[in-house]
């Protein structure tokens, strides 16, 4: 079984990387989708702040690897797992046979421009606010988001600072 996990900063291209692998036969799973499902169950609005809050709450209540444990109940065969944001999630998944963790990153200005084009509620109306929000995700508490630690745990890093074709060429080596 080949499983590729994606971690990285907001707007770096994790979603595009997931779409690339899906076009090559990978099933898609997202830890963020688990959070969206949980927010729907609780009749809460799906916003960036609520996603962060519910993820942190679940990790604190059930263990920091709860989202990884829940997603692995669904994974079968060649898969891509997006939105790995806590080191315990990464550690749990790295123990699975055939698992590879890829960190996706890009310069902040490029990521901010991408995020603004998406049109979702990102809780950031300026580059300064975007970077401040990112700080919550990069070095959160043990049960929170710790993207920087997850990225350091990655088996590979891909910098997505060019066009789509260049990014796809960087991802091809993982097929």
Secondary structure, 3 states (H helix, E strand, C coil): CCEEEEEECCCCCHHHHHHHHHHCCCEEEEHHHHHHHHHHHCCCCCCHHHHHHHHHHHHHHHCCCHHHHHHHCCCCCCEEEECCCCHHHHHHHHCCCCEEEEEEECCHHHHHHHHHHHCCCCCCCCHHHHHHHHHHHHCCCCCCCCHHHHHHHCCEEEECCCCHHHHHHHHHCCC
